[in-house]
Structures are given as C-alpha cells and as structure tokens.
Amino acid sequence: MRAKRLMAALLAALCVMGLTACSGAANADNASGDEAASADGEVQEAVGEVVEGMIATKEVTVNPYTDELKIGFIPSNATEANGTAWGEGIREELSYWPNITYNIFDGEMNADKQSQLVYDLISQDYDGIILQAYNSSILAAAVEDAEAAGIPVVTINLGADTAYAGHVAMTDYEAGYAIGNKISEALGEEGGNVVVIQATPGATRGEELESGFQASMAEHPEITILDEQTGEWNMEKANTVMQDFLTSYGDEIDAVFCHNDQMAEGAGVACQNLGYNDIIIWGANGESKALEYIEQGIITGTVYTNCYDQGATAARLLMMYLGSNIDTSTFTQTPVIKMPPITVDSSNVANIPQEDRW
Amino acid sequence: MRQETLRRIISFALLVILLVIFSATSDTFLTANNIMNLLRECSVVGTLAIGVTMCIITGGNDLSCGALLGLVSMVIANLYHYTAFSLELILAVGLLTALLGGLLNGICISVLKIPDFVATLSTGMIFTGLIYLFAIRNESGLITSETIRNETIASWGGSFGNGLYYSTVVFFVVAIIAQVYLKHTKSGTYLYAMGANRKSAEYSGISFVKTKITAFMISAGTAFIGALLLLGRNRAVETATGTGLEFQAISATVIGGCAFSGGRGDAIGTVIGVLFMQVLRNGILKYNFSTQTQSVISGVVIVVMLIFDAYYNEYMQKKTTKASAVAREKKAVN
C-alpha cells in the first residue's frame, strides 16, 4: 500500500511538474486580469513545491480498487457528439473498476445548471467529479467548494477559474491559431477576405478560439475579416448567417471560420445551395459528420481531438488522485494535460480510423 | 373550507407524496446535506417566483423577470470590474436598474395598454440586449466573464453553522413579507381585486395603473434580491445568467395554486410550488435517468399538475355557480 501511495505521489509530482510547465503559456494567454499577470510566477512556485516534496497530503480514506465509489461527469451538453464521446471515453476507462458507479449529468448548455449539479454531487457525497465547464468563471465557486469538501475535480476541454485537481485541455486557443494559419496558407500571399461565424457571445470556448484566430490574423495583414456574427453553436442558425453573408458580400468571401463543426456544416450547406463551391470553410471539434463533410468536399477542414481519449485521460487522472494521499484542495495551480490540436483536411482525413471518430 | 385553503392543502399533499416517494426509493435524498442543498437551490427561483406571484394575481404575468435578474447581475459585475465604486453604491445602481425595469414593465402594461405577455416578452428582449451591452469584455473586445473576488459577495453564498444557507433564509423571509403584504395590507388586497375583476375594482376606486406598477415593481425588487443570491453562489455573471428562470418561476407559481386568470394565489402556495419543482428536479437526479428521460418525467409531472389545476378551477367554479343558484332559489321561495 505504501509503495502504491509513493507511486501515486510520484506520478502526481511528474504530472504537476510537466504539465504546469507546458501550460504556462496557455494560462498566460487565456487567464484574465491579475491571474494572467502572475501565471508564470505561480507555475514556478507550484513546481518548486513539488520538487521539494511539499505536496500537502491527507489521510487516505478510500481504496479505489475495493470500495464502492461514485464518480459523476457533468458535460456542458450530454446529448451532443463531444459530450457523448467524452462520456463514453470515461465510461470505458472506469469499466475496469467494477466497484465504481459512474453517472452522467447534463449541464444543458447552462453554466448555472452545471453549478447546481456540482452542488448536488457534493451533497450526495460523490467521490470524484469530471466536469466540462460551459463557463469557467461561473463554475469556479462550485469547483472550489467541491475541492474544499474533499472531492477532487478534473475538468475536460474547459476548466474553472480556480485551482483544482487537474485539467485535460483541448487547447482551443491553439486550435483557433492553427485554423488562422491554415486559412492564410490556403489564401497565399495575395490574402483575401474572411467571415467568422462565432459561438454564443460569452461562451469561454468561443472566446478562446476567437482569440487564437485573431492572433493568427494579426500576423497576416493581407487577410481582412469582413464580418463576424454569432451562429449560437447551432447548424441551422449558422446556415442562415452564412446565407446572409453571401447575400451581403457574395464573391468577396474567400474563407469562413466557424467556432464549431456544426456551424461549419451549416455554412457548408448554405454555400453549396447558393452555388459558392470554392469558399474555404473551417470548423473546430472533429466530430464524425464534419470528417465526412471534409471527405465529401462540403467543408475544408477542422481541428480534430480524440474525445474518447480525453475522457479516458480525465478518468485516469481522477482515479490516480482517489488512490493517493494528495490533497488536491491545497493546489495553487491546476495541473494541465494538453491534447495538441490536429488540423484535418482532405489530405489527412483518411488517417483517422473509424474507431476514433465520434 | 375556503377554496384557496383547499387548493393549498392539495398542493402540499402532492409535495409530501413526492417527498415520501424519493425518500423511500433513494438513500441519498433524505440526508441533511441534500435537503440543505435543495433548499438553497430553491432560493433564486423562489425569490423570483414570489415577485411573479404578484403579477399573476393581478391577472398578468412577467416573462422578463429572468432577463431582468441577469441584467441586474451584469450591471453589478460590470461596475465591480470597470469602476472603483464602493459595493454599496454598486448595489444601489443595481437596485435602481431593477426598479427602472419594473417601472418600464408597469408603464408598458398599464399606461400604454400593451398585454402583459407581449409587453414583458419585449422588455425581456431589451434587458437581454442590455446584458450584452454591459458584458465584460477582454482586450480584444470579446465578451468574457470574470470571477468576482469580493469577500462580501462571496459571503452571501455562505451558510450558518448547521448548513442552512443564508440564501434559503432570505427566500423564506421574502415569502413571509410577501404573504403579509398580500393578506394584511390594502395594497395587497388591491392586487387580488384587480385580478379577480378589473372593472369592479376600478369602479371601487382602485387604480389599474398604480396596481400594475406596484406588482411589477415588486417583481423587479425580487429580481434584484435573486440576482444577489445568484451572485453569492456563483461569484460570476455570464450573458446567459437568468435565462429560463422566468419559466421555472411561473411554473412553480401556478403549481402552487396561482390562477393565470388572476385573483387567486399567495406566497405560501408559491413556496410550495417552488419546493415541489426543486424536489422533483433533485429527486429525479438520484435515479440516474438520461437527460431526455429526466426532461420527459419533469414535463409530464408539471403538465399533470397544470391539468389538475385547470380541472380543479372548473370544478370549483361550477360548484360556486351551483351554490349561488341554490341560494337564489331558496331566497325566491322564501
């Protein structure tokens, strides 16, 4: 048992050291206000604490291999492709532990509802929570309270604006940046005009994708952003927005960036219906329908992430904490596991096997 | 037994049945932690529902209360982020925003004679637009949200030593004040009179304009309190804050015995309605149903309650008409 604890502590230390170090840049980019200003310093401090063996410990009260444990997953939307894939990845990983009860609670695209669900799980004495936050600020208080109640929280894709057990990041900022570069590459030195179909205003994921995209655009002055409108994450709405764009700008549009695949699909169909077949359309997520649309030439590309793998990684991280004596509530910085964005277009879409499509 | 009391007893009995079912079938429902959490979850919607009750009693409705709650929260967050104002001043501006919103609703309905549903639906859209206008933005100008690191605001989300949250207490205090107002003040009686029969009320000298404005100002006041409770719990605001809360509040109000036609209902009934909704939501979670199943079950239970309410109203109306007819006949015979 002692060896197991030691191994767990070592793993956690390596995790914190490696992951906080590589997350420093992203944190500095994405965090706001004072947090952003002090991000690098805090990372170093956290790493220093680990190296000196100063991780706060607690008494181990559960045995993850034998005790009955309850783990809850709260995605922002359990019925969409991402939410389902993350949930399946977690379920697959946790199926190795027959003593674990695993339940999914739908956040219904509502951060306040997610916050309520976190408090529900705290009151029901859940042992661990995996969260895919809809809004990082709104969820901060609930996550802090869960950690204070001794329940480690691991987040996927979008975390909370506070320190907690761990975060498996989908790197939206980098994804937006990569898409910007892909579009500029396709448009060449002559450049061109781009329209953006954005997420619902205020959604943190959309904000990060947009920031990354804008950073790339800043490096390419030959590209002009003609217009930006919200598609509210929705295919039909994006379809309407794209039709409006085409009516207003017509042939002036060279490329479209959509904050998710569903909106890219809507934009792609709108372009096809109106006979604009040469417009470059990029989405973000990598859901199976988008990959099919890339194969069919309806959209140009997307940023793919293996959601099954992300879910499984989050579950593994959580199980490691549950079996260790690490007190995650004392963390001053959230350890981050980064899943690098993979840009997918017609040249490499065939490389994604069916079993990894979600 | 009075019709209103009977209706309340039925609502309460249904709540008890729900409590018994969940307590008997789940070992995590009837625990101190869960009950305290459940009561806390009631507080925001409940406080909002108390305000909506006033509007429904006058024969109207307030579809803008959720958006107004969001707007007040956003104004507070905005001022906290961008100015160096004291918290007291920020809260005063928040309250003023709420009251102006309520006044706008009241004027649209009573002076401009726009039907309640249309008026509040429209003002709700204005409030939502203003939320985006006041939203906090990052360096690139994109809407973002930020955690409010203020000890006083954070303390609003706290609890007493026994686990009872402050927000729960605030909700019940608001409910008690509202009940006293409705049942023991002249102004409260005017709300019932206006909802029961507007013409008769106006013939009696009750001002339609004043009554409507009063109801919507109270609704705005509860939206302000709800915003503070929500800020205390989440310590952050997003553009979607408050969205959909109006429908939860209205459902709870009607389940609690408020008649859409006006003139019937009270704060105690609304408290029961809110508890019913939250017990249902909280209890269903324990069964690990899929989201779709949960929505179907919640929806079916609420629809059944509303159908019951409609039949009950019709039955009681027939009964009252029959009793009046019998009384008239007796009087004629004598």
Contacts between the chains, C-beta under 8 A, distances in Angstrom:
chain1	res1	chain2	res2	distance
A	32	B	138	6.5
A	32	B	144	6.5
A	32	B	146	5.6
A	33	B	146	6.6
A	78	B	290	8.0
A	78	B	291	5.3
A	79	B	291	6.2
A	79	B	292	7.4
A	103	B	288	4.8
A	105	B	285	6.8
A	106	B	291	3.7
A	106	B	294	7.8
A	108	B	291	7.2
A	110	B	240	6.6
A	110	B	243	7.4
A	110	B	244	7.3
A	111	B	234	7.7
A	111	B	238	5.8
A	111	B	240	7.0
A	112	B	230	7.2
A	112	B	234	6.6
A	112	B	240	7.8
A	112	B	241	6.7
A	115	B	233	6.9
A	115	B	234	5.7
A	116	B	41	5.7
A	117	B	285	7.8
A	119	B	37	5.3
A	119	B	40	7.3
A	119	B	41	7.4
A	120	B	34	7.9
A	120	B	37	6.5
A	120	B	282	6.7
A	120	B	285	5.8
A	122	B	33	7.5
A	122	B	37	7.3
A	123	B	31	7.2
A	123	B	33	4.1
A	123	B	34	4.4
A	123	B	36	7.3
A	123	B	37	3.9
A	123	B	38	7.9
A	124	B	28	4.5
A	124	B	31	7.9
A	124	B	33	7.7
A	124	B	34	6.4
A	124	B	286	7.4
A	125	B	28	7.3
A	125	B	33	7.4
A	135	B	145	5.8
A	135	B	236	7.4
A	135	B	238	4.7
A	135	B	240	7.9
A	136	B	145	7.7
A	137	B	144	8.0
A	137	B	145	4.1
A	137	B	146	5.5
A	137	B	147	4.7
A	137	B	235	8.0
A	137	B	236	3.6
A	137	B	237	7.9
A	137	B	238	7.0
A	138	B	145	6.7
A	138	B	234	5.0
A	138	B	236	4.8
A	138	B	237	7.7
A	138	B	238	5.5
A	138	B	241	7.8
A	140	B	147	4.7
A	140	B	235	6.7
A	140	B	236	6.5
A	141	B	147	7.5
A	141	B	154	7.6
A	141	B	157	6.8
A	141	B	233	6.6
A	141	B	234	5.6
A	141	B	235	4.6
A	141	B	236	7.3
A	142	B	234	7.6
A	161	B	146	7.6
A	161	B	147	4.8
A	161	B	236	7.7
A	162	B	147	7.3
A	200	B	239	7.6
A	200	B	240	7.5
A	201	B	132	6.0
A	201	B	135	7.1
A	201	B	143	4.4
A	201	B	239	5.6
A	202	B	135	6.3
A	202	B	143	4.5
A	202	B	144	7.1
A	202	B	145	6.1
A	202	B	238	5.0
A	202	B	239	3.7
A	202	B	240	6.8
A	204	B	144	7.3
A	204	B	145	7.4
A	207	B	138	6.9
A	207	B	142	5.0
A	207	B	143	7.2
A	207	B	144	5.5
A	210	B	140	7.3
A	210	B	142	5.6
A	211	B	138	7.4
A	211	B	140	6.0
A	211	B	142	6.9
A	214	B	140	5.6
